[in-house]
Amino acid sequence: MRFSVVVEVSGLEGIADPEGQTIERALPALGFEGVADVRVGKLIRLHLEAPDETTAYERAGELCRRLLANPVIERYEVAVSPLAGTG
Amino acid sequence: MRFSVVVEVSGLEGIADPEGQTIERALPALGFEGVADVRVGKLIRLHLEAPDETTAYERAGELCRRLLANPVIERYEVAVSPLAGTG
């Protein structure tokens, strides 16, 4: 079966987010007021072949730990859903 | 009122995604098979002060067009929800 996997990788609480800070500082010059707490993370979408949803979820988690996220400074969140039209 | 805004910025269909391709090529060496169509985008979370949800949604869209996304090569998707505990 084929699964659609969505992974969000974001900085751990307390870890500096220079991209978010840069966006936040640029906003007043563009006329935007009232924006705060900007955090920038990564969203990775992929397709995964696996026998069932549990296995797909486990493989996606391993993928995060080994390649997509750095657990020292980042957290990740995985969502798995079956791809329509595949058996 | 304070709103929580989540913005996904991703490459338009047909635009090269070198980060996704690099991940995809690295996977077999790590023992991952059956992974395809890797696409990497950005996920931006922020808090926004606005009188109501419609205004919050419009301001977030303008923020995307003017700063967060490059509409020539990227698409964006905005989700807005009220922050609990604020009036």
Backbone of each chain as nested JSON, in Angstrom:
{
  "chains": [
    {"id": "A", "residues": [
      {"number": 1, "name": "MET", "atoms": {"N": [0.836, -1.214, 0.0], "CA": [0.0, 0.0, 0.0], "C": [0.866, 1.258, 0.0]}},
      {"number": 2, "name": "ARG", "atoms": {"N": [0.311, 2.298, -0.551], "CA": [1.041, 3.557, -0.628], "C": [0.42, 4.554, 0.354]}},
      {"number": 3, "name": "PHE", "atoms": {"N": [1.28, 5.229, 1.096], "CA": [0.801, 6.187, 2.087], "C": [1.358, 7.573, 1.808]}},
      {"number": 4, "name": "SER", "atoms": {"N": [0.565, 8.544, 2.173], "CA": [1.008, 9.932, 2.115], "C": [1.477, 10.318, 3.517]}},
      {"number": 5, "name": "VAL", "atoms": {"N": [2.698, 10.812, 3.606], "CA": [3.28, 11.154, 4.899], "C": [3.561, 12.659, 4.938]}},
      {"number": 6, "name": "VAL", "atoms": {"N": [3.151, 13.309, 6.018], "CA": [3.455, 14.731, 6.223], "C": [4.249, 14.862, 7.515]}},
      {"number": 7, "name": "VAL", "atoms": {"N": [5.426, 15.456, 7.424], "CA": [6.284, 15.618, 8.594], "C": [6.504, 17.103, 8.854]}},
      {"number": 8, "name": "GLU", "atoms": {"N": [6.248, 17.532, 10.087], "CA": [6.598, 18.899, 10.461], "C": [7.83, 18.851, 11.355]}},
      {"number": 9, "name": "VAL", "atoms": {"N": [8.873, 19.556, 10.955], "CA": [10.091, 19.646, 11.761], "C": [10.222, 21.088, 12.229]}},
      {"number": 10, "name": "SER", "atoms": {"N": [10.293, 21.282, 13.556], "CA": [10.397, 22.653, 14.062], "C": [11.391, 22.702, 15.21]}},
      {"number": 11, "name": "GLY", "atoms": {"N": [11.913, 23.891, 15.473], "CA": [12.885, 24.053, 16.549], "C": [12.265, 23.769, 17.905]}},
      {"number": 12, "name": "LEU", "atoms": {"N": [13.029, 23.147, 18.783], "CA": [12.564, 22.924, 20.151], "C": [12.345, 24.261, 20.845]}},
      {"number": 13, "name": "GLU", "atoms": {"N": [11.431, 24.273, 21.779], "CA": [11.19, 25.428, 22.644], "C": [12.528, 25.912, 23.214]}},
      {"number": 14, "name": "GLY", "atoms": {"N": [12.82, 27.193, 23.11], "CA": [14.048, 27.735, 23.683], "C": [15.222, 27.768, 22.728]}},
      {"number": 15, "name": "ILE", "atoms": {"N": [15.078, 27.1, 21.573], "CA": [16.139, 27.138, 20.569], "C": [15.907, 28.367, 19.685]}},
      {"number": 16, "name": "ALA", "atoms": {"N": [16.959, 29.123, 19.411], "CA": [16.832, 30.34, 18.615], "C": [16.298, 30.024, 17.217]}},
      {"number": 17, "name": "ASP", "atoms": {"N": [15.45, 30.902, 16.704], "CA": [14.893, 30.736, 15.362], "C": [15.188, 32.013, 14.577]}},
      {"number": 18, "name": "PRO", "atoms": {"N": [16.394, 32.121, 14.008], "CA": [16.796, 33.374, 13.352], "C": [15.902, 33.748, 12.175]}},
      {"number": 19, "name": "GLU", "atoms": {"N": [15.388, 32.751, 11.453], "CA": [14.524, 33.058, 10.305], "C": [13.218, 33.695, 10.798]}},
      {"number": 20, "name": "GLY", "atoms": {"N": [12.656, 33.125, 11.855], "CA": [11.435, 33.692, 12.411], "C": [11.659, 35.099, 12.945]}},
      {"number": 21, "name": "GLN", "atoms": {"N": [12.807, 35.309, 13.613], "CA": [13.116, 36.633, 14.154], "C": [13.289, 37.666, 13.045]}},
      {"number": 22, "name": "THR", "atoms": {"N": [13.909, 37.232, 11.946], "CA": [14.108, 38.147, 10.817], "C": [12.769, 38.565, 10.222]}},
      {"number": 23, "name": "ILE", "atoms": {"N": [11.873, 37.6, 10.051], "CA": [10.533, 37.91, 9.544], "C": [9.843, 38.892, 10.487]}},
      {"number": 24, "name": "GLU", "atoms": {"N": [9.918, 38.615, 11.787], "CA": [9.246, 39.462, 12.767], "C": [9.774, 40.891, 12.718]}},
      {"number": 25, "name": "ARG", "atoms": {"N": [11.075, 41.034, 12.553], "CA": [11.661, 42.377, 12.521], "C": [11.342, 43.11, 11.229]}},
      {"number": 26, "name": "ALA", "atoms": {"N": [11.093, 42.353, 10.143], "CA": [10.817, 42.993, 8.851], "C": [9.385, 43.509, 8.767]}},
      {"number": 27, "name": "LEU", "atoms": {"N": [8.496, 42.991, 9.601], "CA": [7.074, 43.28, 9.441], "C": [6.686, 44.734, 9.646]}},
      {"number": 28, "name": "PRO", "atoms": {"N": [7.159, 45.417, 10.714], "CA": [6.732, 46.814, 10.899], "C": [7.075, 47.689, 9.695]}},
      {"number": 29, "name": "ALA", "atoms": {"N": [8.225, 47.46, 9.058], "CA": [8.616, 48.25, 7.891], "C": [7.656, 48.041, 6.722]}},
      {"number": 30, "name": "LEU", "atoms": {"N": [6.99, 46.877, 6.698], "CA": [6.023, 46.599, 5.628], "C": [4.608, 47.015, 6.042]}},
      {"number": 31, "name": "GLY", "atoms": {"N": [4.488, 47.603, 7.227], "CA": [3.19, 48.09, 7.672], "C": [2.358, 47.062, 8.417]}},
      {"number": 32, "name": "PHE", "atoms": {"N": [2.959, 45.952, 8.808], "CA": [2.202, 44.95, 9.569], "C": [2.433, 45.135, 11.06]}},
      {"number": 33, "name": "GLU", "atoms": {"N": [1.338, 45.341, 11.766], "CA": [1.431, 45.45, 13.223], "C": [0.73, 44.252, 13.846]}},
      {"number": 34, "name": "GLY", "atoms": {"N": [1.066, 43.979, 15.093], "CA": [0.319, 42.957, 15.834], "C": [0.686, 41.531, 15.49]}},
      {"number": 35, "name": "VAL", "atoms": {"N": [1.856, 41.331, 14.887], "CA": [2.31, 39.963, 14.613], "C": [3.411, 39.611, 15.609]}},
      {"number": 36, "name": "ALA", "atoms": {"N": [3.311, 38.443, 16.225], "CA": [4.3, 38.038, 17.221], "C": [4.534, 36.536, 17.151]}},
      {"number": 37, "name": "ASP", "atoms": {"N": [5.573, 36.095, 17.874], "CA": [5.852, 34.659, 18.021], "C": [5.997, 33.935, 16.683]}},
      {"number": 38, "name": "VAL", "atoms": {"N": [6.72, 34.538, 15.739], "CA": [6.912, 33.895, 14.43], "C": [7.931, 32.767, 14.568]}},
      {"number": 39, "name": "ARG", "atoms": {"N": [7.537, 31.579, 14.169], "CA": [8.443, 30.43, 14.187], "C": [8.415, 29.784, 12.809]}},
      {"number": 40, "name": "VAL", "atoms": {"N": [9.595, 29.505, 12.262], "CA": [9.669, 28.901, 10.938], "C": [10.193, 27.474, 11.064]}},
      {"number": 41, "name": "GLY", "atoms": {"N": [9.467, 26.546, 10.496], "CA": [9.904, 25.152, 10.486], "C": [9.83, 24.591, 9.081]}},
      {"number": 42, "name": "LYS", "atoms": {"N": [10.063, 23.284, 8.973], "CA": [10.011, 22.636, 7.668], "C": [8.803, 21.727, 7.593]}},
      {"number": 43, "name": "LEU", "atoms": {"N": [8.211, 21.654, 6.411], "CA": [7.139, 20.7, 6.188], "C": [7.557, 19.8, 5.039]}},
      {"number": 44, "name": "ILE", "atoms": {"N": [7.668, 18.514, 5.332], "CA": [8.121, 17.564, 4.324], "C": [6.969, 16.638, 3.973]}},
      {"number": 45, "name": "ARG", "atoms": {"N": [6.655, 16.561, 2.701], "CA": [5.613, 15.649, 2.225], "C": [6.271, 14.567, 1.392]}},
      {"number": 46, "name": "LEU", "atoms": {"N": [5.872, 13.318, 1.58], "CA": [6.426, 12.229, 0.774], "C": [5.441, 11.082, 0.667]}},
      {"number": 47, "name": "HIS", "atoms": {"N": [5.736, 10.187, -0.256], "CA": [4.937, 8.974, -0.409], "C": [5.777, 7.784, 0.024]}},
      {"number": 48, "name": "LEU", "atoms": {"N": [5.126, 6.847, 0.713], "CA": [5.843, 5.742, 1.326], "C": [5.101, 4.451, 1.008]}},
      {"number": 49, "name": "GLU", "atoms": {"N": [5.866, 3.443, 0.598], "CA": [5.297, 2.116, 0.338], "C": [5.449, 1.287, 1.617]}},
      {"number": 50, "name": "ALA", "atoms": {"N": [4.344, 0.721, 2.122], "CA": [4.42, -0.078, 3.348], "C": [3.237, -1.04, 3.375]}},
      {"number": 51, "name": "PRO", "atoms": {"N": [3.377, -2.17, 4.085], "CA": [2.283, -3.158, 4.118], "C": [1.033, -2.655, 4.841]}},
      {"number": 52, "name": "ASP", "atoms": {"N": [1.203, -1.824, 5.869], "CA": [0.037, -1.298, 6.582], "C": [0.378, 0.057, 7.223]}},
      {"number": 53, "name": "GLU", "atoms": {"N": [-0.652, 0.696, 7.786], "CA": [-0.498, 2.064, 8.287], "C": [0.462, 2.125, 9.483]}},
      {"number": 54, "name": "THR", "atoms": {"N": [0.419, 1.132, 10.357], "CA": [1.309, 1.122, 11.527], "C": [2.775, 1.084, 11.083]}},
      {"number": 55, "name": "THR", "atoms": {"N": [3.067, 0.206, 10.129], "CA": [4.437, 0.116, 9.611], "C": [4.841, 1.431, 8.94]}},
      {"number": 56, "name": "ALA", "atoms": {"N": [3.931, 2.01, 8.18], "CA": [4.226, 3.279, 7.515], "C": [4.577, 4.347, 8.545]}},
      {"number": 57, "name": "TYR", "atoms": {"N": [3.817, 4.387, 9.633], "CA": [4.036, 5.37, 10.698], "C": [5.399, 5.154, 11.354]}},
      {"number": 58, "name": "GLU", "atoms": {"N": [5.726, 3.878, 11.635], "CA": [7.026, 3.568, 12.25], "C": [8.189, 3.948, 11.334]}},
      {"number": 59, "name": "ARG", "atoms": {"N": [8.057, 3.6, 10.046], "CA": [9.139, 3.933, 9.105], "C": [9.316, 5.432, 8.983]}},
      {"number": 60, "name": "ALA", "atoms": {"N": [8.201, 6.154, 8.947], "CA": [8.285, 7.61, 8.834], "C": [8.98, 8.187, 10.072]}},
      {"number": 61, "name": "GLY", "atoms": {"N": [8.682, 7.638, 11.246], "CA": [9.331, 8.092, 12.473], "C": [10.832, 7.846, 12.438]}},
      {"number": 62, "name": "GLU", "atoms": {"N": [11.217, 6.671, 11.94], "CA": [12.645, 6.35, 11.849], "C": [13.358, 7.291, 10.866]}},
      {"number": 63, "name": "LEU", "atoms": {"N": [12.651, 7.563, 9.759], "CA": [13.154, 8.504, 8.758], "C": [13.439, 9.865, 9.391]}},
      {"number": 64, "name": "CYS", "atoms": {"N": [12.54, 10.319, 10.255], "CA": [12.715, 11.594, 10.943], "C": [13.943, 11.556, 11.837]}},
      {"number": 65, "name": "ARG", "atoms": {"N": [14.043, 10.505, 12.655], "CA": [15.147, 10.425, 13.607], "C": [16.491, 10.303, 12.904]}},
      {"number": 66, "name": "ARG", "atoms": {"N": [16.532, 9.611, 11.753], "CA": [17.807, 9.356, 11.112], "C": [18.202, 10.393, 10.072]}},
      {"number": 67, "name": "LEU", "atoms": {"N": [17.221, 11.103, 9.499], "CA": [17.58, 12.009, 8.399], "C": [16.914, 13.384, 8.459]}},
      {"number": 68, "name": "LEU", "atoms": {"N": [15.623, 13.418, 8.731], "CA": [14.902, 14.676, 8.533], "C": [15.044, 15.662, 9.686]}},
      {"number": 69, "name": "ALA", "atoms": {"N": [15.161, 15.152, 10.917], "CA": [15.215, 16.055, 12.065], "C": [16.49, 15.814, 12.874]}},
      {"number": 70, "name": "ASN", "atoms": {"N": [16.952, 16.849, 13.525], "CA": [18.054, 16.735, 14.472], "C": [17.46, 16.821, 15.879]}},
      {"number": 71, "name": "PRO", "atoms": {"N": [17.309, 15.666, 16.55], "CA": [16.573, 15.66, 17.824], "C": [17.218, 16.496, 18.935]}},
      {"number": 72, "name": "VAL", "atoms": {"N": [18.477, 16.913, 18.746], "CA": [19.129, 17.756, 19.76], "C": [18.495, 19.153, 19.782]}},
      {"number": 73, "name": "ILE", "atoms": {"N": [18.103, 19.642, 18.611], "CA": [17.549, 20.999, 18.554], "C": [16.156, 21.059, 17.919]}},
      {"number": 74, "name": "GLU", "atoms": {"N": [15.673, 19.929, 17.408], "CA": [14.396, 19.965, 16.691], "C": [13.426, 18.897, 17.199]}},
      {"number": 75, "name": "ARG", "atoms": {"N": [12.149, 19.198, 17.046], "CA": [11.119, 18.198, 17.283], "C": [10.433, 17.903, 15.951]}},
      {"number": 76, "name": "TYR", "atoms": {"N": [9.793, 16.744, 15.883], "CA": [9.073, 16.432, 14.648], "C": [7.715, 15.833, 14.97]}},
      {"number": 77, "name": "GLU", "atoms": {"N": [6.826, 15.954, 14.011], "CA": [5.48, 15.431, 14.145], "C": [5.132, 14.752, 12.829]}},
      {"number": 78, "name": "VAL", "atoms": {"N": [4.607, 13.539, 12.911], "CA": [4.341, 12.758, 11.707], "C": [2.853, 12.506, 11.558]}},
      {"number": 79, "name": "ALA", "atoms": {"N": [2.322, 12.686, 10.356], "CA": [0.95, 12.29, 10.061], "C": [0.977, 11.373, 8.842]}},
      {"number": 80, "name": "VAL", "atoms": {"N": [0.264, 10.255, 8.93], "CA": [0.243, 9.273, 7.843], "C": [-1.194, 9.056, 7.404]}},
      {"number": 81, "name": "SER", "atoms": {"N": [-1.428, 9.036, 6.097], "CA": [-2.764, 8.68, 5.622], "C": [-2.645, 7.856, 4.347]}},
      {"number": 82, "name": "PRO", "atoms": {"N": [-3.534, 6.883, 4.146], "CA": [-3.466, 6.049, 2.948], "C": [-3.706, 6.905, 1.716]}},
      {"number": 83, "name": "LEU", "atoms": {"N": [-2.972, 6.617, 0.648], "CA": [-3.186, 7.321, -0.614], "C": [-4.379, 6.687, -1.32]}},
      {"number": 84, "name": "ALA", "atoms": {"N": [-5.324, 7.484, -1.726], "CA": [-6.505, 6.959, -2.414], "C": [-6.096, 6.287, -3.73]}},
      {"number": 85, "name": "GLY", "atoms": {"N": [-6.831, 5.278, -4.098], "CA": [-6.612, 4.651, -5.403], "C": [-5.455, 3.688, -5.473]}},
      {"number": 86, "name": "THR", "atoms": {"N": [-4.921, 3.235, -4.306], "CA": [-3.864, 2.226, -4.326], "C": [-4.262, 1.083, -3.401]}},
      {"number": 87, "name": "GLY", "atoms": {"N": [-3.895, -0.113, -3.734], "CA": [-4.353, -1.24, -2.913], "C": [-3.209, -1.988, -2.27]}}
    ]},
    {"id": "B", "residues": [
      {"number": 1, "name": "MET", "atoms": {"N": [-8.641, 40.62, 19.311], "CA": [-8.507, 39.162, 19.486], "C": [-7.185, 38.681, 18.907]}},
      {"number": 2, "name": "ARG", "atoms": {"N": [-6.711, 37.6, 19.486], "CA": [-5.442, 37.039, 19.052], "C": [-5.711, 35.738, 18.303]}},
      {"number": 3, "name": "PHE", "atoms": {"N": [-5.045, 35.593, 17.163], "CA": [-5.255, 34.401, 16.358], "C": [-3.943, 33.654, 16.154]}},
      {"number": 4, "name": "SER", "atoms": {"N": [-4.079, 32.344, 16.04], "CA": [-2.939, 31.51, 15.695], "C": [-2.999, 31.261, 14.189]}},
      {"number": 5, "name": "VAL", "atoms": {"N": [-1.898, 31.572, 13.495], "CA": [-1.867, 31.438, 12.043], "C": [-0.816, 30.398, 11.666]}},
      {"number": 6, "name": "VAL", "atoms": {"N": [-1.189, 29.472, 10.782], "CA": [-0.246, 28.483, 10.266], "C": [-0.187, 28.643, 8.749]}},
      {"number": 7, "name": "VAL", "atoms": {"N": [1.011, 28.875, 8.223], "CA": [1.192, 29.073, 6.781], "C": [2.097, 27.98, 6.242]}},
      {"number": 8, "name": "GLU", "atoms": {"N": [1.638, 27.295, 5.199], "CA": [2.506, 26.349, 4.5], "C": [2.932, 26.969, 3.178]}},
      {"number": 9, "name": "VAL", "atoms": {"N": [4.244, 27.08, 2.973], "CA": [4.776, 27.594, 1.712], "C": [5.507, 26.45, 1.019]}},
      {"number": 10, "name": "SER", "atoms": {"N": [5.088, 26.129, -0.197], "CA": [5.725, 25.018, -0.904], "C": [5.946, 25.387, -2.36]}},
      {"number": 11, "name": "GLY", "atoms": {"N": [6.879, 24.708, -3.005], "CA": [7.183, 24.984, -4.41], "C": [6.001, 24.642, -5.303]}},
      {"number": 12, "name": "LEU", "atoms": {"N": [5.792, 25.466, -6.327], "CA": [4.744, 25.165, -7.296], "C": [5.069, 23.857, -8.014]}},
      {"number": 13, "name": "GLU", "atoms": {"N": [4.021, 23.188, -8.455], "CA": [4.159, 21.995, -9.293], "C": [5.117, 22.305, -10.456]}},
      {"number": 14, "name": "GLY", "atoms": {"N": [6.111, 21.446, -10.663], "CA": [7.008, 21.645, -11.802], "C": [8.252, 22.442, -11.467]}},
      {"number": 15, "name": "ILE", "atoms": {"N": [8.265, 23.069, -10.292], "CA": [9.455, 23.805, -9.864], "C": [10.394, 22.816, -9.162]}},
      {"number": 16, "name": "ALA", "atoms": {"N": [11.69, 22.872, -9.497], "CA": [12.659, 21.943, -8.909], "C": [12.707, 22.097, -7.391]}},
      {"number": 17, "name": "ASP", "atoms": {"N": [12.86, 20.973, -6.692], "CA": [12.952, 20.974, -5.236], "C": [14.235, 20.239, -4.856]}},
      {"number": 18, "name": "PRO", "atoms": {"N": [15.369, 20.938, -4.906], "CA": [16.662, 20.273, -4.671], "C": [16.77, 19.632, -3.289]}},
      {"number": 19, "name": "GLU", "atoms": {"N": [16.163, 20.246, -2.277], "CA": [16.244, 19.672, -0.933], "C": [15.509, 18.323, -0.886]}},
      {"number": 20, "name": "GLY", "atoms": {"N": [14.334, 18.293, -1.498], "CA": [13.575, 17.043, -1.556], "C": [14.324, 15.972, -2.337]}},
      {"number": 21, "name": "GLN", "atoms": {"N": [14.936, 16.369, -3.449], "CA": [15.685, 15.408, -4.267], "C": [16.884, 14.852, -3.507]}},
      {"number": 22, "name": "THR", "atoms": {"N": [17.549, 15.711, -2.741], "CA": [18.709, 15.271, -1.962], "C": [18.283, 14.245, -0.913]}},
      {"number": 23, "name": "ILE", "atoms": {"N": [17.171, 14.522, -0.232], "CA": [16.654, 13.567, 0.751], "C": [16.348, 12.241, 0.069]}},
      {"number": 24, "name": "GLU", "atoms": {"N": [15.658, 12.327, -1.076], "CA": [15.257, 11.105, -1.782], "C": [16.468, 10.274, -2.182]}},
      {"number": 25, "name": "ARG", "atoms": {"N": [17.534, 10.936, -2.63], "CA": [18.73, 10.201, -3.055], "C": [19.495, 9.625, -1.873]}},
      {"number": 26, "name": "ALA", "atoms": {"N": [19.375, 10.254, -0.697], "CA": [20.111, 9.775, 0.475], "C": [19.464, 8.538, 1.091]}},
      {"number": 27, "name": "LEU", "atoms": {"N": [18.189, 8.315, 0.821], "CA": [17.448, 7.272, 1.529], "C": [17.943, 5.851, 1.299]}},
      {"number": 28, "name": "PRO", "atoms": {"N": [18.196, 5.43, 0.047], "CA": [18.634, 4.039, -0.14], "C": [19.906, 3.723, 0.649]}},
      {"number": 29, "name": "ALA", "atoms": {"N": [20.834, 4.652, 0.743], "CA": [22.076, 4.425, 1.495], "C": [21.789, 4.21, 2.979]}},
      {"number": 30, "name": "LEU", "atoms": {"N": [20.674, 4.76, 3.467], "CA": [20.306, 4.579, 4.874], "C": [19.407, 3.356, 5.072]}},
      {"number": 31, "name": "GLY", "atoms": {"N": [19.143, 2.646, 3.973], "CA": [18.333, 1.44, 4.079], "C": [16.841, 1.67, 3.942]}},
      {"number": 32, "name": "PHE", "atoms": {"N": [16.429, 2.851, 3.495], "CA": [15.006, 3.108, 3.294], "C": [14.628, 2.867, 1.84]}},
      {"number": 33, "name": "GLU", "atoms": {"N": [13.694, 1.969, 1.633], "CA": [13.195, 1.717, 0.283], "C": [11.746, 2.181, 0.209]}},
      {"number": 34, "name": "GLY", "atoms": {"N": [11.272, 2.401, -0.999], "CA": [9.843, 2.678, -1.176], "C": [9.422, 4.077, -0.799]}},
      {"number": 35, "name": "VAL", "atoms": {"N": [10.379, 5.009, -0.749], "CA": [10.012, 6.4, -0.49], "C": [10.119, 7.186, -1.801]}},
      {"number": 36, "name": "ALA", "atoms": {"N": [9.101, 7.954, -2.125], "CA": [9.113, 8.706, -3.383], "C": [8.44, 10.059, -3.184]}},
      {"number": 37, "name": "ASP", "atoms": {"N": [8.569, 10.904, -4.201], "CA": [7.871, 12.193, -4.246], "C": [8.127, 13.054, -3.017]}},
      {"number": 38, "name": "VAL", "atoms": {"N": [9.382, 13.136, -2.582], "CA": [9.709, 13.953, -1.41], "C": [9.692, 15.429, -1.803]}},
      {"number": 39, "name": "ARG", "atoms": {"N": [8.924, 16.211, -1.09], "CA": [8.866, 17.661, -1.324], "C": [9.072, 18.369, 0.014]}},
      {"number": 40, "name": "VAL", "atoms": {"N": [9.941, 19.354, 0.017], "CA": [10.22, 20.082, 1.254], "C": [9.692, 21.506, 1.138]}},
      {"number": 41, "name": "GLY", "atoms": {"N": [8.912, 21.912, 2.093], "CA": [8.399, 23.269, 2.111], "C": [8.635, 23.899, 3.467]}},
      {"number": 42, "name": "LYS", "atoms": {"N": [8.072, 25.084, 3.653], "CA": [8.236, 25.768, 4.937], "C": [6.905, 25.795, 5.663]}},
      {"number": 43, "name": "LEU", "atoms": {"N": [6.971, 25.708, 6.981], "CA": [5.772, 25.866, 7.791], "C": [6.029, 27.006, 8.761]}},
      {"number": 44, "name": "ILE", "atoms": {"N": [5.235, 28.054, 8.651], "CA": [5.428, 29.233, 9.49], "C": [4.243, 29.353, 10.445]}},
      {"number": 45, "name": "ARG", "atoms": {"N": [4.544, 29.43, 11.714], "CA": [3.503, 29.624, 12.73], "C": [3.688, 30.998, 13.357]}},
      {"number": 46, "name": "LEU", "atoms": {"N": [2.606, 31.719, 13.537], "CA": [2.707, 33.037, 14.175], "C": [1.405, 33.4, 14.877]}},
      {"number": 47, "name": "HIS", "atoms": {"N": [1.49, 34.426, 15.694], "CA": [0.303, 34.956, 16.356], "C": [0.0, 36.334, 15.784]}},
      {"number": 48, "name": "LEU", "atoms": {"N": [-1.28, 36.589, 15.608], "CA": [-1.71, 37.801, 14.912], "C": [-2.836, 38.45, 15.706]}},
      {"number": 49, "name": "GLU", "atoms": {"N": [-2.723, 39.763, 15.88], "CA": [-3.77, 40.531, 16.557], "C": [-4.704, 41.084, 15.48]}},
      {"number": 50, "name": "ALA", "atoms": {"N": [-6.005, 40.798, 15.589], "CA": [-6.957, 41.3, 14.594], "C": [-8.338, 41.368, 15.223]}},
      {"number": 51, "name": "PRO", "atoms": {"N": [-9.221, 42.269, 14.688], "CA": [-10.555, 42.408, 15.287], "C": [-11.422, 41.162, 15.111]}},
      {"number": 52, "name": "ASP", "atoms": {"N": [-11.278, 40.441, 14.007], "CA": [-12.08, 39.232, 13.802], "C": [-11.337, 38.252, 12.892]}},
      {"number": 53, "name": "GLU", "atoms": {"N": [-11.919, 37.065, 12.73], "CA": [-11.234, 35.989, 12.01], "C": [-11.057, 36.311, 10.527]}},
      {"number": 54, "name": "THR", "atoms": {"N": [-12.062, 36.954, 9.921], "CA": [-11.951, 37.3, 8.5], "C": [-10.783, 38.251, 8.275]}},
      {"number": 55, "name": "THR", "atoms": {"N": [-10.666, 39.265, 9.121], "CA": [-9.558, 40.209, 9.002], "C": [-8.222, 39.498, 9.217]}},
      {"number": 56, "name": "ALA", "atoms": {"N": [-8.176, 38.611, 10.214], "CA": [-6.944, 37.873, 10.485], "C": [-6.532, 37.075, 9.252]}},
      {"number": 57, "name": "TYR", "atoms": {"N": [-7.501, 36.44, 8.619], "CA": [-7.242, 35.627, 7.432], "C": [-6.713, 36.492, 6.282]}},
      {"number": 58, "name": "GLU", "atoms": {"N": [-7.348, 37.658, 6.093], "CA": [-6.911, 38.57, 5.018], "C": [-5.497, 39.086, 5.269]}},
      {"number": 59, "name": "ARG", "atoms": {"N": [-5.216, 39.471, 6.528], "CA": [-3.877, 39.992, 6.838], "C": [-2.828, 38.914, 6.653]}},
      {"number": 60, "name": "ALA", "atoms": {"N": [-3.16, 37.683, 7.053], "CA": [-2.202, 36.584, 6.897], "C": [-1.927, 36.347, 5.413]}},
      {"number": 61, "name": "GLY", "atoms": {"N": [-2.962, 36.431, 4.584], "CA": [-2.78, 36.254, 3.135], "C": [-1.88, 37.332, 2.556]}},
      {"number": 62, "name": "GLU", "atoms": {"N": [-2.086, 38.576, 3.017], "CA": [-1.257, 39.683, 2.517], "C": [0.204, 39.495, 2.948]}},
      {"number": 63, "name": "LEU", "atoms": {"N": [0.371, 39.024, 4.187], "CA": [1.698, 38.725, 4.722], "C": [2.416, 37.705, 3.826]}},
      {"number": 64, "name": "CYS", "atoms": {"N": [1.677, 36.705, 3.381], "CA": [2.253, 35.678, 2.503], "C": [2.678, 36.282, 1.182]}},
      {"number": 65, "name": "ARG", "atoms": {"N": [1.78, 37.06, 0.584], "CA": [2.076, 37.619, -0.729], "C": [3.231, 38.607, -0.677]}},
      {"number": 66, "name": "ARG", "atoms": {"N": [3.344, 39.363, 0.438], "CA": [4.36, 40.41, 0.494], "C": [5.687, 39.971, 1.086]}},
      {"number": 67, "name": "LEU", "atoms": {"N": [5.691, 38.898, 1.902], "CA": [6.937, 38.556, 2.577], "C": [7.254, 37.06, 2.609]}},
      {"number": 68, "name": "LEU", "atoms": {"N": [6.264, 36.247, 2.941], "CA": [6.583, 34.845, 3.236], "C": [6.754, 33.974, 1.997]}},
      {"number": 69, "name": "ALA", "atoms": {"N": [6.015, 34.267, 0.94], "CA": [6.074, 33.407, -0.249], "C": [6.455, 34.21, -1.475]}},
      {"number": 70, "name": "ASN", "atoms": {"N": [7.099, 33.558, -2.423], "CA": [7.377, 34.153, -3.727], "C": [6.413, 33.528, -4.723]}},
      {"number": 71, "name": "PRO", "atoms": {"N": [5.343, 34.266, -5.09], "CA": [4.281, 33.652, -5.897], "C": [4.726, 33.191, -7.289]}},
      {"number": 72, "name": "VAL", "atoms": {"N": [5.915, 33.619, -7.723], "CA": [6.405, 33.173, -9.032], "C": [6.765, 31.685, -8.985]}},
      {"number": 73, "name": "ILE", "atoms": {"N": [7.298, 31.232, -7.85], "CA": [7.729, 29.838, -7.749], "C": [7.09, 29.081, -6.593]}},
      {"number": 74, "name": "GLU", "atoms": {"N": [6.314, 29.79, -5.765], "CA": [5.761, 29.119, -4.585], "C": [4.258, 29.327, -4.452]}},
      {"number": 75, "name": "ARG", "atoms": {"N": [3.612, 28.369, -3.796], "CA": [2.216, 28.524, -3.413], "C": [2.151, 28.554, -1.888]}},
      {"number": 76, "name": "TYR", "atoms": {"N": [1.075, 29.124, -1.376], "CA": [0.937, 29.141, 0.083], "C": [-0.476, 28.788, 0.482]}},
      {"number": 77, "name": "GLU", "atoms": {"N": [-0.597, 28.299, 1.699], "CA": [-1.887, 27.923, 2.24], "C": [-1.948, 28.459, 3.663]}},
      {"number": 78, "name": "VAL", "atoms": {"N": [-3.045, 29.103, 4.006], "CA": [-3.157, 29.755, 5.312], "C": [-4.273, 29.117, 6.131]}},
      {"number": 79, "name": "ALA", "atoms": {"N": [-4.004, 28.842, 7.382], "CA": [-5.053, 28.4, 8.312], "C": [-5.036, 29.325, 9.518]}},
      {"number": 80, "name": "VAL", "atoms": {"N": [-6.221, 29.794, 9.91], "CA": [-6.337, 30.731, 11.031], "C": [-7.267, 30.134, 12.086]}},
      {"number": 81, "name": "SER", "atoms": {"N": [-6.866, 30.209, 13.34], "CA": [-7.784, 29.78, 14.404], "C": [-7.617, 30.699, 15.606]}},
      {"number": 82, "name": "PRO", "atoms": {"N": [-8.721, 30.989, 16.315], "CA": [-8.633, 31.877, 17.477], "C": [-7.765, 31.239, 18.547]}},
      {"number": 83, "name": "LEU", "atoms": {"N": [-6.966, 32.062, 19.218], "CA": [-6.157, 31.565, 20.332], "C": [-7.039, 31.492, 21.565]}},
      {"number": 84, "name": "ALA", "atoms": {"N": [-7.041, 30.368, 22.212], "CA": [-7.873, 30.198, 23.403], "C": [-7.418, 31.155, 24.497]}},
      {"number": 85, "name": "GLY", "atoms": {"N": [-8.355, 31.627, 25.298], "CA": [-8.013, 32.427, 26.472], "C": [-7.731, 33.881, 26.18]}},
      {"number": 86, "name": "THR", "atoms": {"N": [-8.126, 34.378, 24.994], "CA": [-7.971, 35.805, 24.693], "C": [-9.312, 36.341, 24.219]}},
      {"number": 87, "name": "GLY", "atoms": {"N": [-9.605, 37.58, 24.534], "CA": [-10.929, 38.092, 24.169], "C": [-10.867, 39.25, 23.232]}}
    ]}
  ]
}
